[in-house]
Amino acid sequence: MQNVFKSPINVRFRDIDGMGHVNNAVFFTYFEEGRIALFQTFSDSDFSAFPFILAHISCDYLRPITLNTQLSLEMWVKEIGIKSFGLGYKLVDLSDESTIYAKGESVQVCFDYGENKSIAVPAGLKQKLIEYL
């Protein structure tokens, strides 16, 4: 990994399930929050400049997260294809990055919503993604 994007993640009370830890589905919300934060660095929240759809997402749960856990999400670009790009995720302890709570990955396909079809990764987006490859 060359350049890793890092974003703090706040564990909310609503994230906690009856077992006292973050519900498994919420991990995907944390990944989504990271994607939003990353793409906000690319543009002033103009998400129309980055049209893509989520084609795949997965998560390996390594240890439970509780309400008092201080989290950081690390993200990087795993690959850039002709029409898609892959992202890697790691949820780590904010004060000790060697403590890993989860790892994941996703594949995004660039998409033209007007034409309702996949498109090539735009050159401008590709240049910004390369920073984290």
C-alpha positions in Angstrom: 0.0 0.0 0.0 1.4 3.4 -1.0 -1.1 5.9 0.2 -3.8 5.1 2.7 -6.8 7.3 3.3 -7.7 7.4 7.0 -11.0 8.5 8.5 -12.2 8.4 12.1 -15.4 6.5 12.7 -17.7 7.3 15.6 -19.4 4.3 17.1 -23.0 5.4 17.9 -25.3 3.9 20.6 -27.7 2.8 17.8 -24.9 0.7 16.3 -24.9 -1.6 19.3 -26.9 -4.8 19.3 -28.3 -6.9 22.1 -25.0 -8.6 22.5 -23.3 -5.3 23.4 -21.2 -5.0 20.2 -21.6 -3.3 16.9 -24.0 -5.2 14.7 -22.5 -6.9 11.7 -24.5 -4.9 9.1 -23.2 -1.6 10.6 -19.6 -2.5 9.4 -20.8 -1.9 5.9 -22.2 1.6 7.0 -18.7 2.4 8.3 -17.2 1.4 4.9 -19.8 3.6 3.2 -18.9 6.5 5.5 -15.3 6.0 4.5 -16.2 6.1 0.8 -18.1 9.3 1.3 -15.2 10.9 3.2 -12.7 9.8 0.5 -14.8 11.1 -2.4 -15.4 14.4 -0.6 -11.6 14.9 -0.8 -11.9 14.5 -4.6 -14.7 17.1 -5.0 -16.8 19.5 -2.9 -19.4 16.9 -2.2 -20.5 16.8 -5.8 -21.1 13.1 -6.0 -22.5 13.4 -9.5 -18.9 13.9 -10.6 -18.2 10.3 -9.5 -21.1 8.2 -10.8 -20.7 4.6 -9.8 -22.7 1.7 -8.4 -21.6 -0.8 -5.7 -21.2 -4.2 -7.4 -19.7 -6.2 -4.5 -18.8 -5.7 -0.9 -17.4 -8.1 1.7 -16.2 -8.0 5.3 -14.1 -10.3 7.5 -15.1 -9.7 11.2 -11.9 -10.2 13.3 -13.0 -8.9 16.7 -16.0 -7.2 18.3 -16.4 -3.5 18.5 -18.1 -2.0 21.5 -19.6 1.5 22.2 -16.3 2.7 23.8 -14.1 1.6 20.9 -12.2 4.4 19.2 -12.1 3.5 15.5 -10.2 4.6 12.4 -11.0 3.3 8.9 -8.1 2.8 6.6 -8.9 2.7 2.9 -6.9 2.2 -0.3 -7.4 1.4 -4.0 -6.8 -2.2 -4.7 -7.1 -2.1 -8.4 -8.4 0.1 -11.3 -10.0 -1.7 -14.2 -11.5 -0.5 -17.4 -15.0 0.1 -16.0 -14.5 -0.6 -12.3 -12.2 0.0 -9.3 -11.7 -2.0 -6.1 -11.3 -0.6 -2.6 -9.8 -2.2 0.5 -10.9 -1.4 4.0 -9.4 -2.0 7.5 -11.1 -0.9 10.7 -8.4 -0.4 13.3 -8.1 1.0 16.8 -7.5 4.7 16.7 -4.6 4.6 19.1 -3.2 1.2 18.1 -3.4 0.4 14.3 -2.1 -3.1 15.0 -5.5 -3.8 16.6 -7.6 -4.7 13.6 -11.4 -5.2 14.0 -12.4 -5.9 10.4 -11.1 -6.1 6.9 -13.1 -5.7 3.8 -13.2 -4.9 0.1 -15.6 -3.5 -2.4 -15.9 -3.2 -6.2 -17.5 -0.1 -7.7 -18.6 0.0 -11.4 -18.7 3.4 -13.1 -22.2 4.0 -14.3 -24.1 6.5 -16.5 -27.4 6.8 -14.8 -29.0 8.7 -17.8 -28.0 5.9 -20.2 -28.5 3.2 -17.5 -25.2 1.4 -18.5 -21.7 0.9 -17.2 -19.0 3.3 -18.5 -15.2 3.4 -18.5 -13.6 4.9 -15.4 -13.4 8.6 -16.2 -9.8 9.8 -16.6 -10.1 12.5 -13.9 -11.4 9.9 -11.4 -8.7 7.5 -12.4 -6.0 10.1 -11.7 -7.4 10.7 -8.2 -7.7 7.0 -7.4 -4.1 6.3 -8.5 -3.0 8.3 -5.4 -4.3 5.5 -3.2 -3.2 2.6 -5.4 
